[in-house]
Amino acid sequence: MRTIHVAHSPDSDDAFMFYALAAGKIETDGITYVHELQDIETLNQRALRGELEVTAVSIHAYAYLSDRYALLPHGASMGDRYGPRLVASRRLALPDIRGKRIAVPGLLTSAYLALRLLESEFDPIVTPFDQIEDAVLEGKVELGLLIHEGQLTYAERGLHLIADLGVWWFEQTGLPLPLGGNVVRKDLGVAMIGTISRHLRASIAYGLEHRTDALDHSMKYARGLDRAKADTFVGMYVNDWTLDYGDRGRKAVRQFLQRGVDAGVVRHPVDVQFVDG
């Protein structure tokens, strides 16, 4: 038997995606998968050190991982005309965000790269993603960049939407905004990588086909969302894009990272490699 460590965020969408794999619902051909749950910026940093065989990462972080990891074709989180939300405690016009202190969930997150493409001049304050709303409300920062469930709950706390980065990106490109993906370490070899890819796709497909059971499992990671909102959130980020990027999804990844290079945010051109199948 072979043990493969799989790391992902403790969020309802990732939990949904990996439900069948974690619950033993699919055949794994003698491979034992050990699941590790940590926030995405921590996983980005661990991937930079090559610690994990399979892990969720930000597409932005992949720019610095492509020498060691390849993108699996399954497991993408794509914002199709929606995405990370920039919020404030008062209404602001987009030009007003220049130079402001903005709480961001990490400098390697795709949300941060998208915001830098929207506005290059601001003061990023790295803040744990689940503390960003509080930082705005307490006046520690002037704006906050929300990922995960905060995208659905900010208005309940009296925060105002300044920009939806997924909407902005679509208006610029006509493409979905690539936020997260699953990567596999290249040194596992072609045969093992192909097997892992097949298992991950089967897990996602099982969750989509057994939505009630997968959502039951995901509710443990919904961080206060009621079931209806958790279902909405899962639907936003586990869907047909998650089963496979497709040509448009692959184009979106390459264009997102190239625009990062052109803007001077990503330090070097990126050789984007997708696993076949």
KOLDRENMAR-943404 format. One record per residue (C-alpha): residue number from 1; residue in three letters; x, y, z. Coordinates in steps of 0.25 Angstrom, whole numbers, plus 5000, padded with zeros to 4 digits. Layout:
# residues N
nunu: NUM | miza: ALA | u: X | v: Y | w: Z
...
# end
This chain:
# residues 277
nunu: 1 | miza: MET | u: 5000 | v: 5000 | w: 5000
nunu: 2 | miza: ARG | u: 5004 | v: 5014 | w: 4997
nunu: 3 | miza: THR | u: 5001 | v: 5026 | w: 5006
nunu: 4 | miza: ILE | u: 4998 | v: 5039 | w: 4999
nunu: 5 | miza: HIS | u: 4996 | v: 5052 | w: 5007
nunu: 6 | miza: VAL | u: 4985 | v: 5061 | w: 5002
nunu: 7 | miza: ALA | u: 4984 | v: 5075 | w: 5007
nunu: 8 | miza: HIS | u: 4972 | v: 5085 | w: 5006
nunu: 9 | miza: SER | u: 4965 | v: 5096 | w: 5013
nunu: 10 | miza: PRO | u: 4955 | v: 5093 | w: 5024
nunu: 11 | miza: ASP | u: 4944 | v: 5099 | w: 5016
nunu: 12 | miza: SER | u: 4931 | v: 5094 | w: 5012
nunu: 13 | miza: ASP | u: 4934 | v: 5094 | w: 4997
nunu: 14 | miza: ASP | u: 4947 | v: 5086 | w: 4999
nunu: 15 | miza: ALA | u: 4941 | v: 5077 | w: 5009
nunu: 16 | miza: PHE | u: 4930 | v: 5074 | w: 4998
nunu: 17 | miza: MET | u: 4940 | v: 5072 | w: 4988
nunu: 18 | miza: PHE | u: 4948 | v: 5062 | w: 4996
nunu: 19 | miza: TYR | u: 4936 | v: 5055 | w: 5003
nunu: 20 | miza: ALA | u: 4936 | v: 5042 | w: 4995
nunu: 21 | miza: LEU | u: 4951 | v: 5041 | w: 4997
nunu: 22 | miza: ALA | u: 4951 | v: 5044 | w: 5012
nunu: 23 | miza: ALA | u: 4939 | v: 5035 | w: 5014
nunu: 24 | miza: GLY | u: 4944 | v: 5023 | w: 5006
nunu: 25 | miza: LYS | u: 4933 | v: 5024 | w: 4996
nunu: 26 | miza: ILE | u: 4942 | v: 5021 | w: 4984
nunu: 27 | miza: GLU | u: 4952 | v: 5010 | w: 4980
nunu: 28 | miza: THR | u: 4966 | v: 5015 | w: 4983
nunu: 29 | miza: ASP | u: 4974 | v: 5004 | w: 4977
nunu: 30 | miza: GLY | u: 4982 | v: 5001 | w: 4990
nunu: 31 | miza: ILE | u: 4986 | v: 5016 | w: 4992
nunu: 32 | miza: THR | u: 4983 | v: 5021 | w: 5006
nunu: 33 | miza: TYR | u: 4980 | v: 5036 | w: 5006
nunu: 34 | miza: VAL | u: 4983 | v: 5044 | w: 5018
nunu: 35 | miza: HIS | u: 4976 | v: 5057 | w: 5019
nunu: 36 | miza: GLU | u: 4982 | v: 5070 | w: 5024
nunu: 37 | miza: LEU | u: 4973 | v: 5082 | w: 5026
nunu: 38 | miza: GLN | u: 4980 | v: 5096 | w: 5027
nunu: 39 | miza: ASP | u: 4976 | v: 5110 | w: 5022
nunu: 40 | miza: ILE | u: 4980 | v: 5113 | w: 5008
nunu: 41 | miza: GLU | u: 4992 | v: 5122 | w: 5010
nunu: 42 | miza: THR | u: 4998 | v: 5112 | w: 5020
nunu: 43 | miza: LEU | u: 4997 | v: 5102 | w: 5009
nunu: 44 | miza: ASN | u: 5003 | v: 5111 | w: 4999
nunu: 45 | miza: GLN | u: 5015 | v: 5113 | w: 5008
nunu: 46 | miza: ARG | u: 5016 | v: 5098 | w: 5010
nunu: 47 | miza: ALA | u: 5016 | v: 5095 | w: 4995
nunu: 48 | miza: LEU | u: 5027 | v: 5105 | w: 4993
nunu: 49 | miza: ARG | u: 5035 | v: 5096 | w: 5002
nunu: 50 | miza: GLY | u: 5030 | v: 5083 | w: 4994
nunu: 51 | miza: GLU | u: 5025 | v: 5077 | w: 5007
nunu: 52 | miza: LEU | u: 5012 | v: 5072 | w: 5001
nunu: 53 | miza: GLU | u: 5009 | v: 5061 | w: 4990
nunu: 54 | miza: VAL | u: 4996 | v: 5067 | w: 4986
nunu: 55 | miza: THR | u: 4990 | v: 5080 | w: 4991
nunu: 56 | miza: ALA | u: 4980 | v: 5091 | w: 4988
nunu: 57 | miza: VAL | u: 4988 | v: 5104 | w: 4985
nunu: 58 | miza: SER | u: 4984 | v: 5118 | w: 4980
nunu: 59 | miza: ILE | u: 4986 | v: 5119 | w: 4965
nunu: 60 | miza: HIS | u: 4995 | v: 5131 | w: 4969
nunu: 61 | miza: ALA | u: 5004 | v: 5123 | w: 4977
nunu: 62 | miza: TYR | u: 5005 | v: 5113 | w: 4966
nunu: 63 | miza: ALA | u: 5014 | v: 5123 | w: 4959
nunu: 64 | miza: TYR | u: 5025 | v: 5119 | w: 4968
nunu: 65 | miza: LEU | u: 5022 | v: 5104 | w: 4969
nunu: 66 | miza: SER | u: 5022 | v: 5100 | w: 4954
nunu: 67 | miza: ASP | u: 5036 | v: 5095 | w: 4955
nunu: 68 | miza: ARG | u: 5032 | v: 5084 | w: 4965
nunu: 69 | miza: TYR | u: 5017 | v: 5083 | w: 4963
nunu: 70 | miza: ALA | u: 5007 | v: 5081 | w: 4952
nunu: 71 | miza: LEU | u: 4992 | v: 5085 | w: 4952
nunu: 72 | miza: LEU | u: 4983 | v: 5074 | w: 4953
nunu: 73 | miza: PRO | u: 4971 | v: 5076 | w: 4943
nunu: 74 | miza: HIS | u: 4961 | v: 5073 | w: 4954
nunu: 75 | miza: GLY | u: 4958 | v: 5082 | w: 4967
nunu: 76 | miza: ALA | u: 4958 | v: 5096 | w: 4961
nunu: 77 | miza: SER | u: 4951 | v: 5107 | w: 4969
nunu: 78 | miza: MET | u: 4947 | v: 5117 | w: 4958
nunu: 79 | miza: GLY | u: 4939 | v: 5129 | w: 4960
nunu: 80 | miza: ASP | u: 4929 | v: 5130 | w: 4948
nunu: 81 | miza: ARG | u: 4925 | v: 5145 | w: 4949
nunu: 82 | miza: TYR | u: 4927 | v: 5145 | w: 4964
nunu: 83 | miza: GLY | u: 4939 | v: 5144 | w: 4973
nunu: 84 | miza: PRO | u: 4946 | v: 5150 | w: 4985
nunu: 85 | miza: ARG | u: 4939 | v: 5163 | w: 4990
nunu: 86 | miza: LEU | u: 4945 | v: 5176 | w: 4993
nunu: 87 | miza: VAL | u: 4937 | v: 5182 | w: 5005
nunu: 88 | miza: ALA | u: 4937 | v: 5194 | w: 5014
nunu: 89 | miza: SER | u: 4929 | v: 5200 | w: 5025
nunu: 90 | miza: ARG | u: 4924 | v: 5211 | w: 5016
nunu: 91 | miza: ARG | u: 4922 | v: 5213 | w: 5002
nunu: 92 | miza: LEU | u: 4934 | v: 5216 | w: 4993
nunu: 93 | miza: ALA | u: 4936 | v: 5218 | w: 4978
nunu: 94 | miza: LEU | u: 4947 | v: 5209 | w: 4972
nunu: 95 | miza: PRO | u: 4957 | v: 5221 | w: 4970
nunu: 96 | miza: ASP | u: 4956 | v: 5224 | w: 4985
nunu: 97 | miza: ILE | u: 4963 | v: 5211 | w: 4989
nunu: 98 | miza: ARG | u: 4976 | v: 5215 | w: 4984
nunu: 99 | miza: GLY | u: 4986 | v: 5216 | w: 4995
nunu: 100 | miza: LYS | u: 4977 | v: 5211 | w: 5005
nunu: 101 | miza: ARG | u: 4980 | v: 5200 | w: 5016
nunu: 102 | miza: ILE | u: 4973 | v: 5187 | w: 5011
nunu: 103 | miza: ALA | u: 4973 | v: 5174 | w: 5019
nunu: 104 | miza: VAL | u: 4976 | v: 5163 | w: 5010
nunu: 105 | miza: PRO | u: 4977 | v: 5148 | w: 5013
nunu: 106 | miza: GLY | u: 4991 | v: 5146 | w: 5008
nunu: 107 | miza: LEU | u: 5001 | v: 5151 | w: 4998
nunu: 108 | miza: LEU | u: 5001 | v: 5138 | w: 4990
nunu: 109 | miza: THR | u: 4985 | v: 5137 | w: 4989
nunu: 110 | miza: SER | u: 4979 | v: 5139 | w: 4976
nunu: 111 | miza: ALA | u: 4970 | v: 5149 | w: 4982
nunu: 112 | miza: TYR | u: 4982 | v: 5158 | w: 4985
nunu: 113 | miza: LEU | u: 4987 | v: 5156 | w: 4971
nunu: 114 | miza: ALA | u: 4973 | v: 5160 | w: 4965
nunu: 115 | miza: LEU | u: 4972 | v: 5172 | w: 4974
nunu: 116 | miza: ARG | u: 4986 | v: 5177 | w: 4970
nunu: 117 | miza: LEU | u: 4982 | v: 5175 | w: 4955
nunu: 118 | miza: LEU | u: 4970 | v: 5184 | w: 4958
nunu: 119 | miza: GLU | u: 4978 | v: 5194 | w: 4967
nunu: 120 | miza: SER | u: 4993 | v: 5194 | w: 4968
nunu: 121 | miza: GLU | u: 4994 | v: 5204 | w: 4979
nunu: 122 | miza: PHE | u: 4989 | v: 5201 | w: 4993
nunu: 123 | miza: ASP | u: 4995 | v: 5196 | w: 5006
nunu: 124 | miza: PRO | u: 4993 | v: 5181 | w: 5008
nunu: 125 | miza: ILE | u: 4991 | v: 5177 | w: 5022
nunu: 126 | miza: VAL | u: 4992 | v: 5162 | w: 5023
nunu: 127 | miza: THR | u: 4981 | v: 5157 | w: 5032
nunu: 128 | miza: PRO | u: 4975 | v: 5143 | w: 5034
nunu: 129 | miza: PHE | u: 4963 | v: 5141 | w: 5025
nunu: 130 | miza: ASP | u: 4953 | v: 5139 | w: 5036
nunu: 131 | miza: GLN | u: 4957 | v: 5152 | w: 5043
nunu: 132 | miza: ILE | u: 4956 | v: 5161 | w: 5031
nunu: 133 | miza: GLU | u: 4942 | v: 5166 | w: 5034
nunu: 134 | miza: ASP | u: 4945 | v: 5169 | w: 5048
nunu: 135 | miza: ALA | u: 4958 | v: 5177 | w: 5044
nunu: 136 | miza: VAL | u: 4949 | v: 5186 | w: 5035
nunu: 137 | miza: LEU | u: 4938 | v: 5188 | w: 5046
nunu: 138 | miza: GLU | u: 4948 | v: 5191 | w: 5056
nunu: 139 | miza: GLY | u: 4955 | v: 5201 | w: 5048
nunu: 140 | miza: LYS | u: 4968 | v: 5194 | w: 5047
nunu: 141 | miza: VAL | u: 4968 | v: 5195 | w: 5032
nunu: 142 | miza: GLU | u: 4959 | v: 5203 | w: 5022
nunu: 143 | miza: LEU | u: 4955 | v: 5191 | w: 5013
nunu: 144 | miza: GLY | u: 4955 | v: 5176 | w: 5014
nunu: 145 | miza: LEU | u: 4957 | v: 5166 | w: 5003
nunu: 146 | miza: LEU | u: 4948 | v: 5154 | w: 5006
nunu: 147 | miza: ILE | u: 4949 | v: 5140 | w: 5002
nunu: 148 | miza: HIS | u: 4942 | v: 5127 | w: 5006
nunu: 149 | miza: GLU | u: 4928 | v: 5129 | w: 5013
nunu: 150 | miza: GLY | u: 4930 | v: 5143 | w: 5016
nunu: 151 | miza: GLN | u: 4926 | v: 5146 | w: 5001
nunu: 152 | miza: LEU | u: 4912 | v: 5142 | w: 5005
nunu: 153 | miza: THR | u: 4911 | v: 5148 | w: 5019
nunu: 154 | miza: TYR | u: 4918 | v: 5162 | w: 5019
nunu: 155 | miza: ALA | u: 4905 | v: 5170 | w: 5017
nunu: 156 | miza: GLU | u: 4899 | v: 5164 | w: 5029
nunu: 157 | miza: ARG | u: 4910 | v: 5171 | w: 5037
nunu: 158 | miza: GLY | u: 4907 | v: 5184 | w: 5031
nunu: 159 | miza: LEU | u: 4918 | v: 5184 | w: 5021
nunu: 160 | miza: HIS | u: 4917 | v: 5190 | w: 5007
nunu: 161 | miza: LEU | u: 4922 | v: 5183 | w: 4994
nunu: 162 | miza: ILE | u: 4932 | v: 5192 | w: 4987
nunu: 163 | miza: ALA | u: 4936 | v: 5182 | w: 4976
nunu: 164 | miza: ASP | u: 4933 | v: 5167 | w: 4972
nunu: 165 | miza: LEU | u: 4947 | v: 5163 | w: 4966
nunu: 166 | miza: GLY | u: 4940 | v: 5152 | w: 4958
nunu: 167 | miza: VAL | u: 4931 | v: 5161 | w: 4952
nunu: 168 | miza: TRP | u: 4942 | v: 5171 | w: 4949
nunu: 169 | miza: TRP | u: 4951 | v: 5160 | w: 4943
nunu: 170 | miza: PHE | u: 4940 | v: 5155 | w: 4934
nunu: 171 | miza: GLU | u: 4937 | v: 5169 | w: 4929
nunu: 172 | miza: GLN | u: 4952 | v: 5170 | w: 4926
nunu: 173 | miza: THR | u: 4954 | v: 5156 | w: 4919
nunu: 174 | miza: GLY | u: 4941 | v: 5149 | w: 4917
nunu: 175 | miza: LEU | u: 4947 | v: 5138 | w: 4925
nunu: 176 | miza: PRO | u: 4944 | v: 5132 | w: 4939
nunu: 177 | miza: LEU | u: 4954 | v: 5136 | w: 4950
nunu: 178 | miza: PRO | u: 4963 | v: 5124 | w: 4954
nunu: 179 | miza: LEU | u: 4965 | v: 5125 | w: 4969
nunu: 180 | miza: GLY | u: 4969 | v: 5111 | w: 4974
nunu: 181 | miza: GLY | u: 4974 | v: 5098 | w: 4968
nunu: 182 | miza: ASN | u: 4980 | v: 5084 | w: 4973
nunu: 183 | miza: VAL | u: 4994 | v: 5081 | w: 4969
nunu: 184 | miza: VAL | u: 5002 | v: 5069 | w: 4970
nunu: 185 | miza: ARG | u: 5017 | v: 5067 | w: 4972
nunu: 186 | miza: LYS | u: 5024 | v: 5063 | w: 4959
nunu: 187 | miza: ASP | u: 5034 | v: 5054 | w: 4965
nunu: 188 | miza: LEU | u: 5022 | v: 5044 | w: 4968
nunu: 189 | miza: GLY | u: 5023 | v: 5039 | w: 4954
nunu: 190 | miza: VAL | u: 5014 | v: 5038 | w: 4942
nunu: 191 | miza: ALA | u: 5007 | v: 5026 | w: 4946
nunu: 192 | miza: MET | u: 5004 | v: 5030 | w: 4961
nunu: 193 | miza: ILE | u: 5000 | v: 5044 | w: 4956
nunu: 194 | miza: GLY | u: 4990 | v: 5038 | w: 4946
nunu: 195 | miza: THR | u: 4984 | v: 5029 | w: 4957
nunu: 196 | miza: ILE | u: 4983 | v: 5041 | w: 4967
nunu: 197 | miza: SER | u: 4976 | v: 5049 | w: 4956
nunu: 198 | miza: ARG | u: 4966 | v: 5038 | w: 4954
nunu: 199 | miza: HIS | u: 4963 | v: 5037 | w: 4968
nunu: 200 | miza: LEU | u: 4961 | v: 5052 | w: 4970
nunu: 201 | miza: ARG | u: 4951 | v: 5053 | w: 4959
nunu: 202 | miza: ALA | u: 4943 | v: 5041 | w: 4964
nunu: 203 | miza: SER | u: 4942 | v: 5048 | w: 4978
nunu: 204 | miza: ILE | u: 4937 | v: 5061 | w: 4972
nunu: 205 | miza: ALA | u: 4927 | v: 5054 | w: 4963
nunu: 206 | miza: TYR | u: 4922 | v: 5045 | w: 4974
nunu: 207 | miza: GLY | u: 4920 | v: 5058 | w: 4982
nunu: 208 | miza: LEU | u: 4912 | v: 5064 | w: 4971
nunu: 209 | miza: GLU | u: 4904 | v: 5051 | w: 4969
nunu: 210 | miza: HIS | u: 4901 | v: 5050 | w: 4984
nunu: 211 | miza: ARG | u: 4899 | v: 5064 | w: 4988
nunu: 212 | miza: THR | u: 4891 | v: 5062 | w: 5000
nunu: 213 | miza: ASP | u: 4901 | v: 5053 | w: 5007
nunu: 214 | miza: ALA | u: 4913 | v: 5061 | w: 5002
nunu: 215 | miza: LEU | u: 4907 | v: 5074 | w: 5008
nunu: 216 | miza: ASP | u: 4904 | v: 5067 | w: 5021
nunu: 217 | miza: HIS | u: 4919 | v: 5064 | w: 5022
nunu: 218 | miza: SER | u: 4922 | v: 5079 | w: 5017
nunu: 219 | miza: MET | u: 4913 | v: 5085 | w: 5028
nunu: 220 | miza: LYS | u: 4924 | v: 5082 | w: 5038
nunu: 221 | miza: TYR | u: 4933 | v: 5092 | w: 5031
nunu: 222 | miza: ALA | u: 4922 | v: 5103 | w: 5028
nunu: 223 | miza: ARG | u: 4926 | v: 5113 | w: 5039
nunu: 224 | miza: GLY | u: 4913 | v: 5117 | w: 5043
nunu: 225 | miza: LEU | u: 4906 | v: 5117 | w: 5029
nunu: 226 | miza: ASP | u: 4892 | v: 5111 | w: 5029
nunu: 227 | miza: ARG | u: 4890 | v: 5099 | w: 5020
nunu: 228 | miza: ALA | u: 4884 | v: 5107 | w: 5009
nunu: 229 | miza: LYS | u: 4895 | v: 5117 | w: 5009
nunu: 230 | miza: ALA | u: 4905 | v: 5106 | w: 5010
nunu: 231 | miza: ASP | u: 4899 | v: 5099 | w: 4998
nunu: 232 | miza: THR | u: 4900 | v: 5112 | w: 4990
nunu: 233 | miza: PHE | u: 4914 | v: 5114 | w: 4994
nunu: 234 | miza: VAL | u: 4918 | v: 5099 | w: 4990
nunu: 235 | miza: GLY | u: 4910 | v: 5101 | w: 4977
nunu: 236 | miza: MET | u: 4919 | v: 5114 | w: 4974
nunu: 237 | miza: TYR | u: 4932 | v: 5106 | w: 4975
nunu: 238 | miza: VAL | u: 4929 | v: 5091 | w: 4972
nunu: 239 | miza: ASN | u: 4923 | v: 5090 | w: 4959
nunu: 240 | miza: ASP | u: 4926 | v: 5086 | w: 4944
nunu: 241 | miza: TRP | u: 4939 | v: 5095 | w: 4945
nunu: 242 | miza: THR | u: 4943 | v: 5086 | w: 4957
nunu: 243 | miza: LEU | u: 4942 | v: 5073 | w: 4949
nunu: 244 | miza: ASP | u: 4951 | v: 5079 | w: 4938
nunu: 245 | miza: TYR | u: 4956 | v: 5093 | w: 4934
nunu: 246 | miza: GLY | u: 4953 | v: 5091 | w: 4920
nunu: 247 | miza: ASP | u: 4959 | v: 5100 | w: 4909
nunu: 248 | miza: ARG | u: 4954 | v: 5113 | w: 4915
nunu: 249 | miza: GLY | u: 4958 | v: 5110 | w: 4929
nunu: 250 | miza: ARG | u: 4972 | v: 5107 | w: 4924
nunu: 251 | miza: LYS | u: 4972 | v: 5119 | w: 4916
nunu: 252 | miza: ALA | u: 4968 | v: 5127 | w: 4929
nunu: 253 | miza: VAL | u: 4979 | v: 5121 | w: 4937
nunu: 254 | miza: ARG | u: 4990 | v: 5125 | w: 4927
nunu: 255 | miza: GLN | u: 4984 | v: 5139 | w: 4925
nunu: 256 | miza: PHE | u: 4982 | v: 5142 | w: 4939
nunu: 257 | miza: LEU | u: 4997 | v: 5138 | w: 4942
nunu: 258 | miza: GLN | u: 5002 | v: 5146 | w: 4930
nunu: 259 | miza: ARG | u: 4995 | v: 5158 | w: 4934
nunu: 260 | miza: GLY | u: 5001 | v: 5157 | w: 4947
nunu: 261 | miza: VAL | u: 5015 | v: 5156 | w: 4940
nunu: 262 | miza: ASP | u: 5011 | v: 5168 | w: 4931
nunu: 263 | miza: ALA | u: 5007 | v: 5176 | w: 4944
nunu: 264 | miza: GLY | u: 5020 | v: 5173 | w: 4951
nunu: 265 | miza: VAL | u: 5013 | v: 5165 | w: 4962
nunu: 266 | miza: VAL | u: 5017 | v: 5151 | w: 4958
nunu: 267 | miza: ARG | u: 5032 | v: 5152 | w: 4957
nunu: 268 | miza: HIS | u: 5035 | v: 5143 | w: 4945
nunu: 269 | miza: PRO | u: 5028 | v: 5136 | w: 4933
nunu: 270 | miza: VAL | u: 5020 | v: 5123 | w: 4937
nunu: 271 | miza: ASP | u: 5021 | v: 5110 | w: 4930
nunu: 272 | miza: VAL | u: 5007 | v: 5105 | w: 4933
nunu: 273 | miza: GLN | u: 5006 | v: 5090 | w: 4933
nunu: 274 | miza: PHE | u: 4993 | v: 5082 | w: 4934
nunu: 275 | miza: VAL | u: 4993 | v: 5067 | w: 4936
nunu: 276 | miza: ASP | u: 4986 | v: 5060 | w: 4925
nunu: 277 | miza: GLY | u: 4973 | v: 5053 | w: 4927
# end
